[in-house]
Amino acid sequence: MTGRPARAVLPPSLGARFGLTAALAALVVVVLGILYAGHSEPGRVDGWIIAPTAGSVRPPWRHVALALDFLGEPTGSVLVVVVCVAGCLLLRRPRAAVLVVAGTGLTVGTTTLLKHLVGRTIHGPGNLSYPSGHTAFFTALALVAALLATGRLGLGRTAGTSLVLAAALVAGATMGWAEVRLGAHYPTDALGGWCTALAVIPATAWLIDRTADRTTDRTADRASGRLTGRPGG
């Protein structure tokens, strides 16, 4: 076999920490889902932060909020994913490209499922709101980018953890602000979306690495078997 082994999308130094982070984030998603199941009004925590109303943001910030919202819509999200996948392939990081597609897809799929299970609504019975898919999607992208940067820069456990969490916080807060200010979600919806991404992306990255490593090992065993005359394992 020739060439360098593929880099893990979840750096080994971060595996344990983000396994715990994913578990805690999943717990928050479940707890908030139980608390707000079937609700159609902002909760007490939402009122402490901001009461979501469609006219609560004015130009020019409204244009910024609408642009961010577009990135989470089907057309905008597909365009963003295509650009990110192309970037990963140009950097010769196929695992990262898979994580972009699988991670964001599973994250958005999870939020969609949870919306129907929780049944929280905003501005009418047809507008399911918990958790925020836009916030989850944007946070997922930031997590993938930060994990890629951590591996590429060779950051240690503390620096890598700080970078990944900071990227997730900035992305989640930015999209959450846009969604709440546009009246599309309650603040706790955004928190739920943020935590959904924190739960799904590390688990997906671990699964991709594990599957890819097993495939590589099997290929190497077969090649070794052919060279030595032994059947591959």
N, C-alpha and C positions, 0 to 999 in steps of 0.2 A: 504494500500500500504506500502511496506517495501523497505528498501534500500535508498541510497542517490540519489537525482535527478541528471540527467546527466549534466555535465558541458557544458556551451555554448562554441562553437568554436570561436565565436566572443565575447570576453569579453565585458560586458555592458559598462565598462569604456572607451572602445575604439570605440564604435559604432558610435557616432556622428563624431568623428575625421576622421575615416576611410570611413564614408559615404561621407564626403567632399573630402577626398583624392581620392576616386574612381571616383567621378564626375570630378575632375580636370584632373585626368589621362585619363579618357575617352575623355575629350575635347582635350588634347594633341594628342591622337591617331587620332582623326578626323581631326584636323588641319594639322598634318604631312601627313596624307593620302591625303588630298586635295592638299597640296603643291607638293607632289611627284607623284601624279597620272599619270600613263603612262610614267614616266621617265625611262631611261635606263642608266643614268650616275650619278656619285656622285654629290650631291648638294654642295653649297658653305659651308654649315656647315660641311659636310662630309670631304671636303678638309682641313678645319681648324684642324680637329682631326687627320685623317690618310686616305690616299688613299688606299682602300682595294686591295691587290694583293695577289695571292695564295702563293707567295714565300717570303712574308714579315716576316715570323717567321722561325727561324732556330732551329735545335736540340740544346739542349734538350727541349726547350720550345714548339717546334712543336709537340712533343709527348704529352705534357700536353694539348695542344690545341686540338689535335685529340681525346684524352681520354675524354675531356669535350664534344666535339662534339658528340661522341658516346652516351653519356648519354641523348642527345636529339633526337637520332634516334629511330625508332620504337622499336627495340629490347632492346636497352639500357633503354629507358623510361619505358617500361613495367616492366623490372626488378627492376628499382628504385621504381616504384609505388607499386609493390608487396611487396618489403621490407618495404616501409613506411606504407602500410596498415597493415602488420603483426605487426610492431612495435606499431601502434595505438591500435590494438586489444589486444596486450600483456599488454599495459598500461590501458586497459579497457576504451578506449575513442572511442566508435563506431561512434560518430558524426565526430570526426577528420578523421577516416577512410573513411567515406562517403565524406568528404571534399577533401581528397587526390584524390579520384577517380573523383568525380564530378567537383571539382575545376580545376584540371589539364586538364580534358577532355574538359570542356567548354572553358578554356583558349586557348588550342591548336586549338579547333574547331573555335573559334573566329578569331584567326590569319589566319587560312586557308581560312575562308570566306573573310576576309579583303584583303588577297593577291589577290584573284580573282576580288574583287571590285576595288582595287586600281590599279592593273596591273603594278606595278613597277618591273623592271627586272634588273638582274645583269649577266654579262657574257653570254648574249644570250637571245632571246625572250622566251625560255621555262623555265627560272629560275626566278620565282616570288620571290620577296625578302622582301616586306614590308607587315606586320611587321615580325620580326624574331621569328619564332615559338620556336626555341631552347632557346632563351633568355627568352621568355614568360614562357615556361615550367619550367625552372630552377628557375626563380623568384617566380613562383607560389608555387613550393615545399618549397622554403625558407620562404615564407609568412605563409604557413600552419604550418611549424615547429615552427616559431616564435610565432604565435598565440597560439599554443599548449603550448609552454614554458611560455608564459605570463600568461595563465590561471593556469597552474600547479604551478608556482612560486608565484602566487597571486600578480603580479606586479601592481602598480598603473598606472594612466593615463599617466604620463610623462615617467616613466621608460618603460612601455609597448609599448608606441608609439615609443620611441627611439629604443628599441630592434627590433620591427617589421620593421621599416624603414631601420635600419642598415643592417638587414639580407637581405632585398630585394635589397638594394644598392650593397652589396657585391656580392650576387648571380648574379644580373643583369650585373654588371661590369665584373665579371669573365667570364660568358658565352659570353657576348657581345665582350669582348676582343678576345676570342677564335674564334668566328664567323667572326669577322672583319679581324683578322690576317690570317685566313685561306682563306680569299677572298670570303666567302659565303654570306656576308651581308655588307651593308653600315652601318656606325655608327648610322645614324638616323633610320635604320631598327631595330637595337638593342634597341634604345630608345623607339621606338614604341612597341616592344615586352615587354619591361619592364613595360611600362605604361598600356599595355593590361592586364597584370597580376594584377597590382595594381587596375585596374577597376573591373576585374571579380571576384577575390578571396573574397574581402569583401562582395560583393553583394551575392555571392554564400553561404558564411558562414552565412550571415543574413537569407537567405532563408531556409537553413538547420535548423538553430535554431528555426525559426518561425514555420516551419512544424513539427519539433520534439516536440516542446512545445505544439502545438495544439493537436497532437496525444496523448501526455501524459495526457493532461487535459481531453480529451474525455474518455480515459481509466479510469482515476480516477473518472469521473462522473458516468460512467457505474458501476464501483465497488461500489461506494457510494450508487447508486440507488438500487443495489442488497441487500446491507446490511440493508437499511432502508425500503425496500419494495416499493420504488418509481422507476418508469421507468427512465433509464438514459437519460441525455440530449443529 
